[in-house]
Amino acid sequence: MRTLIVDACTAGFMKYVEKRLRLMGYTVLYPRVYWVDDDFLHMYARKVGGIVVTMDKGFPEPKILIRKNKYEEAWTELCRQLRRVRETVSEGDVSCPPRQVPIAHVGSGF
């Protein structure tokens, strides 16, 4: 699971750490309207094979619960929980492919 879906209560924090997460190989998705129903986010997460990052304790699984208010403490907790999720995914699971680094083509203009 390399897709993280942002809940409204964590939008500011996720904007703060988005670049770091992209460098780690995660895709961060924001809903077009932040105040969407929790059930909709839950269905969308299951459809795309992602995890919702939230501060809401009552949110259904799959979720990553951030309990810290300070950004650096929340970043540390997010990294710990992402590692926990990555360790629970089996080696043969297709939803968590290994990170692929794009190869730059010399002389192609890109």
Beta strands, then each sheet from edge to edge (+ up, - down):
strand 1: 3-6
strand 2: 27-29
strand 3: 51-54
strand 4: 63-65
sheet 1: 2+ 1+ 3+ 4+
end
